[in-house]
Structure formats: structure tokens, C-alpha cells
Amino acid sequence: MNNKDELERKRADVLKAYEQCKRDQEMYAQQLKDMAPAAPEGPAAASPITEVIEGEKEDLNVIAELYKQKFGADSDYQEPKMNDDGSMTLSFPDEKSAMDFAENIAKKGIPFIMQNGNGKVLGYSTGDGVLNKNEDGKSFDDVRSELDAAKNRPGM
């Protein structure tokens, strides 16, 4: 075999290996794409967030009504869901909407605790008309104790 034939064979082997690598790369890229969450479409495609509201049953009923009034006409509206533990789950278009709604509830003097899906307390009110955004990172149990203590104060 002469030198020219050997070079042609090596070139063919390199091209074959290159084509195989290219196919593998495309296959892995497709697998990654298939595993990624679906990308939102359109302007209203921001994924909704769910927040869990804790409070007295009567207060949760009022909160549910306020929620329906505020978000009921939205195309992606979801009914408030009462959970087995007595809490309520609400869906919001984004975190800002959730916190604005929480502030509105607090201003009405309704005591509540709002948590995200991971159980982190995002905000709460003792019923004093003020939304505490829990910037100091209190646990749910600490906030629950604070609400219980507020119930026992005169005038609350």
C-alpha cells in the first residue's frame, strides 16, 4: 500500500469518527432539551406560583372571597383550594401579585401566614393592619406563636 492510499484511509477514518461525534452531540443535545422544563409561550406565560395561607377558617373564607374578587376574571384563575390541614392554597401569576394581595389582606386587619411551596414564611399579619414580610426569616412556628400571642392581647 502506498503512502497516498494510507492517507486516504486515515482521512476516511477521521471523517467517520467526526460524523459519529456529531451524531452523538446532537443526540445528547436533544436529550438535554427533552429533560428541560417546557419554555413558556406568549406574554402571559410566566409560570404561576402557589402560596399556602394559614389562618382561622372564617378568615380563610374572607381571604378566598377577596382572592376571587381580585383574580377571578383572569384567564389563568384557579379556585382557592382548601387543604386537609386547614390551610388554603392560592395561585398567583407572580410573586409581586402574591405579596400585593397579602398586603391588601393585612390592611383589612385579617390575621394570616403566607408560605411558599417550600414552607418558607413569606409574610404574615397579626391582624394589626400591617404586613410583615418576614425579612428576619422567622420560622412558621415562631410566626404562629406571635399570632397566638396577638390573639390574647386586649383589643385584638
C-alpha positions as CSV (number, residue, x, y, z in Angstrom):
1,M,0.0,0.0,0.0
2,N,1.4,3.3,-0.9
3,N,1.5,6.5,1.1
4,K,-1.4,8.1,-0.8
5,D,-3.7,5.1,-0.1
6,E,-2.8,5.2,3.6
7,L,-3.6,8.9,3.9
8,E,-6.9,8.4,2.2
9,R,-7.8,5.6,4.6
10,K,-6.8,7.7,7.6
11,R,-8.8,10.6,6.2
12,A,-11.9,8.4,5.8
13,D,-11.5,7.1,9.4
14,V,-11.2,10.6,10.8
15,L,-14.3,11.7,8.8
16,K,-16.2,8.7,10.0
17,A,-15.2,9.4,13.6
18,Y,-16.1,13.1,13.2
19,E,-19.6,12.2,11.8
20,Q,-20.2,9.8,14.8
21,C,-19.2,12.5,17.2
22,K,-21.5,15.0,15.5
23,R,-24.4,12.5,15.8
24,D,-23.6,11.8,19.4
25,Q,-23.6,15.5,20.2
26,E,-26.9,16.1,18.5
27,M,-28.4,13.1,20.4
28,Y,-27.1,14.4,23.8
29,A,-28.4,17.9,22.9
30,Q,-31.8,16.5,22.2
31,Q,-31.8,14.5,25.4
32,L,-31.0,17.7,27.4
33,K,-33.7,19.6,25.6
34,D,-36.2,16.8,26.4
35,M,-35.3,16.9,30.1
36,A,-35.6,20.7,30.4
37,P,-38.9,22.2,31.6
38,A,-41.1,23.5,28.8
39,A,-40.4,27.1,27.9
40,P,-43.3,29.4,28.4
41,E,-45.0,30.8,25.4
42,G,-46.6,34.3,24.9
43,P,-46.7,37.3,27.3
44,A,-48.8,35.6,29.9
45,A,-46.6,32.5,30.1
46,A,-44.9,33.2,33.4
47,S,-45.5,30.1,35.5
48,P,-47.9,30.7,38.3
49,I,-46.7,30.4,41.8
50,T,-48.7,28.8,44.6
51,E,-48.8,30.2,48.1
52,V,-50.2,28.5,51.2
53,I,-52.3,30.7,53.5
54,E,-52.7,29.7,57.2
55,G,-55.4,31.3,59.4
56,E,-58.7,30.8,61.1
57,K,-61.4,29.2,59.0
58,E,-63.6,32.3,59.0
59,D,-60.6,34.5,57.9
60,L,-59.7,32.0,55.2
61,N,-63.2,32.2,53.8
62,V,-62.9,36.0,53.7
63,I,-59.5,35.7,52.0
64,A,-60.9,33.3,49.4
65,E,-63.6,35.8,48.6
66,L,-61.1,38.7,48.3
67,Y,-59.0,36.4,46.1
68,K,-61.9,35.6,43.8
69,Q,-62.8,39.3,43.5
70,K,-59.2,40.2,42.7
71,F,-58.2,37.4,40.3
72,G,-61.5,35.7,39.3
73,A,-61.6,37.4,35.9
74,D,-58.1,36.3,34.9
75,S,-57.8,33.7,32.2
76,D,-55.5,31.5,34.3
77,Y,-57.6,31.9,37.5
78,Q,-57.6,28.8,39.8
79,E,-60.1,28.4,42.6
80,P,-58.7,28.6,46.1
81,K,-58.0,25.1,47.3
82,M,-58.8,24.1,50.9
83,N,-56.1,21.7,52.2
84,D,-56.7,18.8,54.6
85,D,-54.6,20.6,57.3
86,G,-57.0,23.5,57.3
87,S,-54.8,25.8,55.2
88,M,-55.7,27.2,51.8
89,T,-53.6,27.2,48.6
90,L,-53.8,30.1,46.2
91,S,-52.2,30.5,42.7
92,F,-50.7,33.9,41.6
93,P,-49.2,35.0,38.3
94,D,-46.0,36.0,40.1
95,E,-44.5,36.8,43.5
96,K,-45.3,40.5,43.2
97,S,-49.0,39.8,42.8
98,A,-48.9,37.4,45.8
99,M,-47.2,40.0,48.0
100,D,-49.6,42.8,46.8
101,F,-52.5,40.6,47.7
102,A,-51.0,39.8,51.1
103,E,-50.6,43.5,51.8
104,N,-54.3,44.0,50.9
105,I,-55.3,41.3,53.3
106,A,-53.2,42.7,56.1
107,K,-54.7,46.2,55.6
108,K,-58.1,44.7,56.2
109,G,-57.0,43.5,59.6
110,I,-57.1,39.8,58.8
111,P,-54.5,37.7,60.6
112,F,-52.8,35.1,58.4
113,I,-49.5,33.5,57.5
114,M,-48.4,33.1,53.8
115,Q,-45.8,30.5,52.9
116,N,-44.3,29.5,49.6
117,G,-44.5,25.9,48.3
118,N,-41.3,25.0,50.3
119,G,-42.8,26.1,53.6
120,K,-40.8,29.4,53.9
121,V,-42.9,32.1,55.5
122,L,-43.1,35.0,53.0
123,G,-45.3,37.3,55.0
124,Y,-47.8,37.4,57.8
125,S,-50.1,39.8,59.8
126,T,-51.3,39.6,63.3
127,G,-54.4,41.4,62.3
128,D,-53.0,44.9,63.2
129,G,-53.3,46.1,59.6
130,V,-49.6,45.7,58.8
131,L,-47.9,43.1,56.5
132,N,-44.7,41.7,58.0
133,K,-42.6,40.5,55.0
134,N,-40.6,38.2,57.3
135,E,-37.3,39.8,56.3
136,D,-35.8,38.4,59.6
137,G,-36.6,34.8,58.4
138,K,-38.8,33.6,61.3
139,S,-39.9,30.0,61.2
140,F,-43.5,29.1,60.8
141,D,-43.7,28.0,64.5
142,D,-42.3,31.4,65.6
143,V,-44.8,33.3,63.5
144,R,-47.7,31.0,64.7
145,S,-46.6,31.8,68.3
146,E,-46.6,35.5,67.5
147,L,-50.1,35.3,66.0
148,D,-51.4,33.3,69.0
149,A,-49.9,35.9,71.4
150,A,-51.6,38.7,69.4
151,K,-55.0,37.0,69.8
152,N,-54.6,37.1,73.5
153,R,-53.8,40.8,73.7
154,P,-56.5,43.1,74.8
155,G,-58.1,44.9,71.8
156,M,-57.2,42.3,69.3
